[in-house]
Amino acid sequence: MKELERGRINGVDLPEVRRLGWFRIQDPISRPVLPLMRALDPGEASVLALALERKTAIAVLDDRLARRVALRLNVRLTGTLGILVDAKKAGLIPAVAPLLQQLHQLRFRVSAATHLMILPAAGESE
């Protein structure tokens, strides 16, 4: 939530997620576990704690360290780009490429290898 607030402050047009009917904000029950994940941002640690509590959950993580921790904990995960590919496949968005460009303009870091894989995964070409 803090990341969305920071984005809005920086002029990025982002939805107010509390108003979305399908979005629910939930704190993890296992709060004592969070300090054990000191190297992670508090939001990422909370995502992982919730994913551990809910075995069917898929954690949405973009941070490299958080993704490594998730894999070690056997937490299913995806990232922003994975959500975009899934949204394209489900017909919710017409194309990933323009959104990938917007993310790039917002300084969203994507490795060269990932960048080369995303468009073909979405059925698009460079």
C-alpha positions as CSV (number, residue, x, y, z in Angstrom):
1,M,0.0,0.0,0.0
2,K,2.8,2.4,0.8
3,E,4.3,1.8,-2.6
4,L,1.0,2.8,-4.3
5,E,0.8,5.9,-2.1
6,R,4.4,6.8,-3.1
7,G,3.6,6.3,-6.7
8,R,0.5,8.6,-6.5
9,I,2.7,11.3,-4.7
10,N,5.1,11.0,-7.7
11,G,2.3,11.7,-10.1
12,V,1.7,8.1,-11.3
13,D,-2.0,7.5,-12.1
14,L,-2.8,4.5,-9.8
15,P,-6.2,3.3,-8.6
16,E,-7.4,3.6,-5.1
17,V,-7.4,-0.1,-4.4
18,R,-9.5,0.1,-1.3
19,R,-12.4,1.1,-3.6
20,L,-12.0,-2.0,-5.8
21,G,-14.5,-4.7,-5.0
22,W,-12.2,-7.6,-5.7
23,F,-9.3,-6.2,-3.6
24,R,-8.8,-7.0,0.0
25,I,-6.2,-5.8,2.4
26,Q,-5.1,-8.3,5.0
27,D,-2.4,-8.4,7.6
28,P,-0.6,-11.7,8.3
29,I,-1.5,-13.5,11.5
30,S,2.1,-14.6,11.9
31,R,3.5,-11.2,12.8
32,P,6.2,-12.6,15.0
33,V,7.8,-14.2,11.8
34,L,8.2,-10.8,10.1
35,P,11.3,-9.7,12.1
36,L,13.1,-12.8,10.9
37,M,12.9,-11.4,7.3
38,R,14.9,-8.3,8.2
39,A,16.6,-8.1,4.8
40,L,13.2,-7.6,3.1
41,D,11.0,-4.6,2.8
42,P,8.1,-4.8,5.3
43,G,5.6,-5.2,2.5
44,E,7.5,-8.1,0.9
45,A,7.9,-9.8,4.3
46,S,4.1,-9.4,4.9
47,V,3.4,-10.9,1.4
48,L,5.6,-13.9,2.2
49,A,4.0,-14.3,5.7
50,L,0.5,-14.3,4.2
51,A,1.6,-16.8,1.5
52,L,3.0,-19.1,4.2
53,E,-0.3,-18.9,6.0
54,R,-2.4,-19.6,2.9
55,K,-1.0,-22.6,1.1
56,T,-3.0,-21.9,-2.1
57,A,-1.7,-18.3,-2.3
58,I,0.5,-17.0,-5.1
59,A,2.8,-14.2,-3.8
60,V,3.3,-11.3,-6.2
61,L,6.9,-10.2,-5.8
62,D,9.3,-8.3,-8.1
63,D,12.2,-7.8,-5.7
64,R,15.0,-10.3,-6.5
65,L,15.8,-11.1,-2.8
66,A,12.2,-11.5,-1.9
67,R,11.7,-13.9,-4.9
68,R,14.7,-16.0,-3.7
69,V,13.3,-16.2,-0.2
70,A,9.9,-17.2,-1.6
71,L,11.6,-20.0,-3.6
72,R,13.4,-21.2,-0.5
73,L,10.2,-21.3,1.4
74,N,8.4,-23.1,-1.4
75,V,6.0,-20.2,-1.9
76,R,4.3,-20.1,-5.3
77,L,5.0,-16.7,-6.9
78,T,4.6,-14.4,-9.8
79,G,5.6,-10.9,-10.5
80,T,4.1,-7.8,-12.2
81,L,5.2,-9.1,-15.6
82,G,3.6,-12.5,-15.0
83,I,0.4,-10.8,-14.1
84,L,0.5,-8.8,-17.3
85,V,1.1,-11.9,-19.4
86,D,-1.8,-13.7,-17.6
87,A,-4.1,-10.6,-18.1
88,K,-3.3,-10.6,-21.8
89,K,-4.0,-14.4,-22.1
90,A,-7.3,-13.9,-20.3
91,G,-8.3,-11.0,-22.7
92,L,-8.2,-8.4,-19.9
93,I,-5.7,-6.2,-21.7
94,P,-5.0,-6.0,-25.4
95,A,-1.2,-5.9,-25.3
96,V,1.7,-6.2,-22.9
97,A,4.3,-4.2,-24.9
98,P,2.8,-0.7,-24.2
99,L,2.5,-1.5,-20.5
100,L,6.1,-2.8,-20.4
101,Q,7.2,0.5,-22.0
102,Q,5.3,2.4,-19.3
103,L,6.9,0.4,-16.6
104,H,10.3,1.1,-18.1
105,Q,9.5,4.9,-18.0
106,L,8.7,4.5,-14.3
107,R,12.1,2.9,-13.8
108,F,10.7,-0.6,-13.2
109,R,13.8,-2.7,-13.6
110,V,13.7,-5.7,-15.9
111,S,16.6,-7.9,-16.7
112,A,17.5,-8.2,-20.4
113,A,16.8,-11.9,-20.3
114,T,13.3,-11.4,-18.8
115,H,12.6,-8.6,-21.2
116,L,13.3,-11.0,-24.1
117,M,11.0,-13.6,-22.7
118,I,8.0,-11.5,-21.7
119,L,6.6,-10.5,-25.1
120,P,6.8,-14.0,-26.7
121,A,5.2,-15.4,-23.5
122,A,2.3,-12.9,-24.1
123,G,2.1,-13.9,-27.8
124,E,3.7,-10.6,-28.9
125,S,6.8,-9.7,-30.8
126,E,9.3,-6.9,-30.3
